[in-house]
């Protein structure tokens, strides 16, 4: 019978690439959220509308 430790040992060579893959996917998700927000803020500035309340203290 196969134990859980045997399964972990079998997949040990793939741990590094899996951590890299998870990190890359997380970064892409953050970019996926940040880019539309940044574009919206740029459009607000170009159309003379106020920035979101969070940004002015950060820009001082």
GUVO-343438 format. One record per residue: y, x, z of N, C-alpha, C, O in turn; residue in one letter; residue number from 1. Coordinates in nm, 2 decimals, padded with zeros to 4 digits. Atoms other than C-alpha are relative to their C-alpha. Example, Ala and Ser with C-alpha at 12.3 -4.5 7.8 and 13.67 -1.06 7.14 Angstrom:
% GUVO-343438
<r n_north="-00.12" n_east="00.09" n_up="00.00" ca_north="-00.45" ca_east="01.23" ca_up="00.78" c_north="00.12" c_east="00.09" c_up="00.00" o_north="00.12" o_east="00.19" o_up="00.07" resn="A" resi="1"/>
<r n_north="-00.11" n_east="-00.09" n_up="00.00" ca_north="-00.11" ca_east="01.37" ca_up="00.71" c_north="00.11" c_east="-00.08" c_up="00.08" o_north="00.22" o_east="-00.03" o_up="00.09" resn="S" resi="2"/>
END
This chain:
% GUVO-343438
<r n_north="-00.12" n_east="00.08" n_up="00.00" ca_north="00.00" ca_east="00.00" ca_up="00.00" c_north="00.12" c_east="00.09" c_up="00.00" o_north="00.13" o_east="00.19" o_up="00.07" resn="X" resi="1"/>
<r n_north="-00.13" n_east="-00.08" n_up="00.01" ca_north="00.35" ca_east="00.13" ca_up="-00.09" c_north="00.09" c_east="-00.04" c_up="00.11" o_north="00.11" o_east="-00.16" o_up="00.14" resn="X" resi="2"/>
<r n_north="-00.09" n_east="00.03" n_up="-00.10" ca_north="00.59" ca_east="00.16" ca_up="00.19" c_north="00.15" c_east="00.01" c_up="-00.05" o_north="00.17" o_east="00.06" o_up="-00.16" resn="X" resi="3"/>
<r n_north="-00.14" n_east="-00.01" n_up="00.04" ca_north="00.97" ca_east="00.13" ca_up="00.18" c_north="00.05" c_east="00.14" c_up="-00.02" o_north="00.12" o_east="00.17" o_up="-00.11" resn="X" resi="4"/>
<r n_north="-00.03" n_east="-00.14" n_up="00.01" ca_north="01.00" ca_east="00.50" ca_up="00.23" c_north="-00.05" c_east="00.06" c_up="-00.13" o_north="00.02" o_east="00.14" o_up="-00.19" resn="X" resi="5"/>
<r n_north="00.05" n_east="-00.05" n_up="00.13" ca_north="00.79" ca_east="00.57" ca_up="-00.08" c_north="00.09" c_east="-00.04" c_up="-00.11" o_north="00.12" o_east="00.03" o_up="-00.20" resn="X" resi="6"/>
<r n_north="-00.09" n_east="00.05" n_up="00.10" ca_north="01.02" ca_east="00.35" ca_up="-00.28" c_north="00.13" c_east="00.08" c_up="00.00" o_north="00.18" o_east="00.12" o_up="-00.11" resn="X" resi="7"/>
<r n_north="-00.13" n_east="-00.08" n_up="-00.01" ca_north="01.33" ca_east="00.54" ca_up="-00.15" c_north="-00.02" c_east="00.14" c_up="-00.06" o_north="00.07" o_east="00.19" o_up="-00.12" resn="X" resi="8"/>
<r n_north="00.03" n_east="-00.13" n_up="00.04" ca_north="01.16" ca_east="00.87" ca_up="-00.22" c_north="-00.01" c_east="00.01" c_up="-00.16" o_north="00.04" o_east="00.10" o_up="-00.22" resn="X" resi="9"/>
<r n_north="00.02" n_east="00.00" n_up="00.15" ca_north="01.08" ca_east="00.77" ca_up="-00.58" c_north="00.14" c_east="-00.01" c_up="-00.07" o_north="00.16" o_east="00.06" o_up="-00.17" resn="X" resi="10"/>
<r n_north="-00.13" n_east="00.01" n_up="00.06" ca_north="01.45" ca_east="00.68" ca_up="-00.65" c_north="00.10" c_east="00.10" c_up="00.05" o_north="00.21" o_east="00.10" o_up="00.01" resn="X" resi="11"/>
<r n_north="-00.09" n_east="-00.10" n_up="-00.05" ca_north="01.60" ca_east="00.98" ca_up="-00.47" c_north="00.07" c_east="00.08" c_up="-00.11" o_north="00.19" o_east="00.10" o_up="-00.10" resn="X" resi="12"/>
<r n_north="-00.08" n_east="-00.07" n_up="00.11" ca_north="01.69" ca_east="01.17" ca_up="-00.80" c_north="00.11" c_east="-00.08" c_up="-00.06" o_north="00.20" o_east="-00.03" o_up="-00.12" resn="X" resi="13"/>
<r n_north="-00.10" n_east="00.09" n_up="00.06" ca_north="01.90" ca_east="00.87" ca_up="-00.91" c_north="00.11" c_east="-00.03" c_up="00.10" o_north="00.21" o_east="-00.11" o_up="00.06" resn="X" resi="14"/>
<r n_north="-00.10" n_east="00.03" n_up="-00.10" ca_north="02.11" ca_east="00.85" ca_up="-00.59" c_north="00.14" c_east="00.05" c_up="-00.05" o_north="00.24" o_east="-00.03" o_up="-00.04" resn="X" resi="15"/>
<r n_north="-00.13" n_east="-00.05" n_up="00.04" ca_north="02.39" ca_east="01.07" ca_up="-00.73" c_north="00.06" c_east="-00.08" c_up="-00.11" o_north="00.18" o_east="-00.11" o_up="-00.10" resn="X" resi="16"/>
<r n_north="-00.06" n_east="00.07" n_up="00.11" ca_north="02.43" ca_east="00.89" ca_up="-01.05" c_north="00.03" c_east="-00.15" c_up="00.04" o_north="00.12" o_east="-00.21" o_up="-00.02" resn="X" resi="17"/>
<r n_north="-00.03" n_east="00.14" n_up="-00.05" ca_north="02.42" ca_east="00.55" ca_up="-00.87" c_north="00.13" c_east="00.00" c_up="00.08" o_north="00.21" o_east="-00.09" o_up="00.06" resn="X" resi="18"/>
<r n_north="-00.13" n_east="-00.01" n_up="-00.07" ca_north="02.70" ca_east="00.66" ca_up="-00.64" c_north="00.12" c_east="00.01" c_up="-00.10" o_north="00.22" o_east="-00.05" o_up="-00.08" resn="X" resi="19"/>
<r n_north="-00.10" n_east="-00.02" n_up="00.10" ca_north="02.90" ca_east="00.78" ca_up="-00.94" c_north="00.03" c_east="-00.13" c_up="-00.07" o_north="00.14" o_east="-00.17" o_up="-00.10" resn="X" resi="20"/>
<r n_north="-00.01" n_east="00.13" n_up="00.07" ca_north="02.83" ca_east="00.45" ca_up="-01.12" c_north="00.08" c_east="-00.11" c_up="00.09" o_north="00.16" o_east="-00.18" o_up="00.04" resn="X" resi="21"/>
<r n_north="-00.07" n_east="00.09" n_up="-00.09" ca_north="02.94" ca_east="00.24" ca_up="-00.82" c_north="00.15" c_east="00.03" c_up="00.02" o_north="00.23" o_east="-00.06" o_up="00.02" resn="X" resi="22"/>
<r n_north="-00.14" n_east="-00.05" n_up="-00.02" ca_north="03.26" ca_east="00.45" ca_up="-00.77" c_north="00.08" c_east="-00.04" c_up="-00.13" o_north="00.19" o_east="-00.09" o_up="-00.12" resn="X" resi="23"/>
<r n_north="-00.07" n_east="00.02" n_up="00.13" ca_north="03.35" ca_east="00.42" ca_up="-01.14" c_north="00.02" c_east="-00.15" c_up="-00.02" o_north="00.13" o_east="-00.19" o_up="-00.06" resn="X" resi="24"/>
<r n_north="-00.02" n_east="00.14" n_up="00.01" ca_north="03.29" ca_east="00.04" ca_up="-01.14" c_north="00.11" c_east="-00.05" c_up="00.10" o_north="00.18" o_east="-00.14" o_up="00.06" resn="X" resi="25"/>
<r n_north="-00.10" n_east="00.04" n_up="-00.09" ca_north="03.50" ca_east="00.00" ca_up="-00.83" c_north="00.14" c_east="00.04" c_up="-00.05" o_north="00.24" o_east="-00.04" o_up="-00.04" resn="X" resi="26"/>
<r n_north="-00.13" n_east="-00.04" n_up="00.05" ca_north="03.79" ca_east="00.20" ca_up="-00.98" c_north="00.04" c_east="-00.09" c_up="-00.12" o_north="00.16" o_east="-00.12" o_up="-00.13" resn="X" resi="27"/>
<r n_north="-00.03" n_east="00.09" n_up="00.11" ca_north="03.77" ca_east="-00.01" ca_up="-01.30" c_north="00.04" c_east="-00.14" c_up="00.05" o_north="00.13" o_east="-00.20" o_up="-00.01" resn="X" resi="28"/>
<r n_north="-00.04" n_east="00.13" n_up="-00.06" ca_north="03.79" ca_east="-00.33" ca_up="-01.09" c_north="00.14" c_east="00.01" c_up="00.06" o_north="00.22" o_east="-00.09" o_up="00.04" resn="X" resi="29"/>
<r n_north="-00.14" n_east="-00.01" n_up="-00.06" ca_north="04.10" ca_east="-00.20" ca_up="-00.91" c_north="00.10" c_east="00.01" c_up="-00.12" o_north="00.21" o_east="-00.06" o_up="-00.11" resn="X" resi="30"/>
<r n_north="-00.09" n_east="-00.01" n_up="00.12" ca_north="04.26" ca_east="-00.11" ca_up="-01.25" c_north="00.01" c_east="-00.14" c_up="-00.06" o_north="00.12" o_east="-00.18" o_up="-00.11" resn="X" resi="31"/>
<r n_north="00.00" n_east="00.13" n_up="00.06" ca_north="04.16" ca_east="-00.45" ca_up="-01.38" c_north="00.09" c_east="-00.10" c_up="00.08" o_north="00.15" o_east="-00.19" o_up="00.02" resn="X" resi="32"/>
<r n_north="-00.09" n_east="00.08" n_up="-00.08" ca_north="04.36" ca_east="-00.61" ca_up="-01.10" c_north="00.14" c_east="00.05" c_up="00.00" o_north="00.24" o_east="-00.03" o_up="-00.01" resn="X" resi="33"/>
<r n_north="-00.14" n_east="-00.06" n_up="-00.01" ca_north="04.66" ca_east="-00.37" ca_up="-01.10" c_north="00.07" c_east="-00.01" c_up="-00.13" o_north="00.19" o_east="-00.03" o_up="-00.13" resn="X" resi="34"/>
<r n_north="-00.07" n_east="00.00" n_up="00.13" ca_north="04.74" ca_east="-00.36" ca_up="-01.47" c_north="00.07" c_east="-00.13" c_up="-00.03" o_north="00.19" o_east="-00.13" o_up="-00.06" resn="X" resi="35"/>
<r n_north="-00.07" n_east="00.12" n_up="00.03" ca_north="04.81" ca_east="-00.73" ca_up="-01.52" c_north="00.12" c_east="-00.03" c_up="00.10" o_north="00.22" o_east="-00.08" o_up="00.06" resn="X" resi="36"/>
<r n_north="-00.11" n_east="00.01" n_up="-00.10" ca_north="05.02" ca_east="-00.73" ca_up="-01.19" c_north="00.12" c_east="00.08" c_up="-00.04" o_north="00.23" o_east="00.04" o_up="-00.04" resn="X" resi="37"/>
<r n_north="-00.11" n_east="-00.09" n_up="00.04" ca_north="05.22" ca_east="-00.43" ca_up="-01.31" c_north="00.07" c_east="-00.06" c_up="-00.13" o_north="00.19" o_east="-00.05" o_up="-00.14" resn="X" resi="38"/>
<r n_north="-00.06" n_east="00.06" n_up="00.12" ca_north="05.27" ca_east="-00.59" ca_up="-01.65" c_north="00.09" c_east="-00.12" c_up="00.03" o_north="00.20" o_east="-00.13" o_up="-00.03" resn="X" resi="39"/>
<r n_north="-00.08" n_east="00.12" n_up="-00.04" ca_north="05.40" ca_east="-00.91" ca_up="-01.49" c_north="00.12" c_east="00.04" c_up="00.07" o_north="00.23" o_east="-00.02" o_up="00.05" resn="X" resi="40"/>
<r n_north="-00.12" n_east="-00.05" n_up="-00.07" ca_north="05.64" ca_east="-00.71" ca_up="-01.27" c_north="00.10" c_east="00.06" c_up="-00.10" o_north="00.22" o_east="00.04" o_up="-00.09" resn="X" resi="41"/>
<r n_north="-00.08" n_east="-00.05" n_up="00.11" ca_north="05.77" ca_east="-00.53" ca_up="-01.58" c_north="00.07" c_east="-00.11" c_up="-00.07" o_north="00.19" o_east="-00.10" o_up="-00.10" resn="X" resi="42"/>
<r n_north="-00.06" n_east="00.12" n_up="00.08" ca_north="05.82" ca_east="-00.86" ca_up="-01.76" c_north="00.11" c_east="-00.07" c_up="00.09" o_north="00.21" o_east="-00.11" o_up="00.04" resn="X" resi="43"/>
<r n_north="-00.10" n_east="00.06" n_up="-00.09" ca_north="06.01" ca_east="-00.99" ca_up="-01.45" c_north="00.13" c_east="00.08" c_up="00.00" o_north="00.23" o_east="00.02" o_up="-00.01" resn="X" resi="44"/>
<r n_north="-00.12" n_east="-00.09" n_up="00.00" ca_north="06.24" ca_east="-00.69" ca_up="-01.45" c_north="00.08" c_east="-00.02" c_up="-00.14" o_north="00.20" o_east="-00.03" o_up="-00.14" resn="X" resi="45"/>
<r n_north="-00.06" n_east="00.01" n_up="00.13" ca_north="06.30" ca_east="-00.72" ca_up="-01.83" c_north="00.07" c_east="-00.14" c_up="-00.02" o_north="00.17" o_east="-00.15" o_up="-00.10" resn="X" resi="46"/>
<r n_north="-00.06" n_east="00.14" n_up="00.02" ca_north="06.38" ca_east="-01.10" ca_up="-01.80" c_north="00.10" c_east="-00.03" c_up="00.11" o_north="00.13" o_east="-00.15" o_up="00.13" resn="X" resi="47"/>
<r n_north="-00.10" n_east="00.01" n_up="-00.11" ca_north="06.62" ca_east="-01.04" ca_up="-01.50" c_north="-00.05" c_east="-00.10" c_up="00.11" o_north="00.03" o_east="-00.17" o_up="00.17" resn="X" resi="48"/>
<r n_north="00.05" n_east="00.08" n_up="-00.11" ca_north="06.39" ca_east="-01.23" ca_up="-01.26" c_north="-00.03" c_east="00.09" c_up="00.12" o_north="-00.05" o_east="00.21" o_up="00.10" resn="X" resi="49"/>
<r n_north="00.02" n_east="-00.09" n_up="-00.12" ca_north="06.34" ca_east="-01.10" ca_up="-00.90" c_north="-00.15" c_east="00.05" c_up="00.00" o_north="-00.24" o_east="-00.02" o_up="-00.05" resn="X" resi="50"/>
<r n_north="00.14" n_east="-00.06" n_up="-00.03" ca_north="06.04" ca_east="-00.88" ca_up="-00.81" c_north="-00.07" c_east="-00.08" c_up="00.11" o_north="00.00" o_east="-00.16" o_up="00.18" resn="X" resi="51"/>
<r n_north="00.07" n_east="00.06" n_up="-00.10" ca_north="05.77" ca_east="-01.01" ca_up="-00.59" c_north="00.05" c_east="00.06" c_up="00.14" o_north="00.09" o_east="00.17" o_up="00.14" resn="X" resi="52"/>
<r n_north="-00.06" n_east="-00.04" n_up="-00.13" ca_north="05.87" ca_east="-00.99" ca_up="-00.22" c_north="-00.06" c_east="00.13" c_up="00.06" o_north="00.01" o_east="00.20" o_up="00.14" resn="X" resi="53"/>
<r n_north="00.06" n_east="-00.12" n_up="-00.05" ca_north="05.63" ca_east="-00.70" ca_up="-00.15" c_north="00.06" c_east="00.12" c_up="-00.06" o_north="00.07" o_east="00.22" o_up="00.01" resn="X" resi="54"/>
<r n_north="-00.05" n_east="-00.12" n_up="00.07" ca_north="05.78" ca_east="-00.46" ca_up="-00.40" c_north="00.13" c_east="00.06" c_up="00.05" o_north="00.14" o_east="00.18" o_up="00.06" resn="X" resi="55"/>
<r n_north="-00.13" n_east="-00.06" n_up="-00.03" ca_north="06.15" ca_east="-00.42" ca_up="-00.30" c_north="-00.01" c_east="00.10" c_up="00.12" o_north="00.05" o_east="00.21" o_up="00.11" resn="X" resi="56"/>
<r n_north="00.01" n_east="-00.11" n_up="-00.11" ca_north="06.07" ca_east="-00.24" ca_up="00.04" c_north="-00.07" c_east="00.12" c_up="-00.04" o_north="-00.04" o_east="00.23" o_up="00.00" resn="X" resi="57"/>
<r n_north="00.07" n_east="-00.12" n_up="00.05" ca_north="05.83" ca_east="-00.01" ca_up="-00.14" c_north="00.08" c_east="00.08" c_up="-00.09" o_north="00.05" o_east="00.20" o_up="-00.11" resn="X" resi="58"/>
<r n_north="-00.08" n_east="-00.07" n_up="00.10" ca_north="06.08" ca_east="00.08" ca_up="-00.40" c_north="00.13" c_east="00.07" c_up="00.06" o_north="00.19" o_east="00.14" o_up="-00.01" resn="X" resi="59"/>
<r n_north="-00.11" n_east="-00.06" n_up="-00.07" ca_north="06.35" ca_east="00.19" ca_up="-00.15" c_north="-00.01" c_east="00.14" c_up="00.03" o_north="00.08" o_east="00.20" o_up="00.08" resn="X" resi="60"/>
END
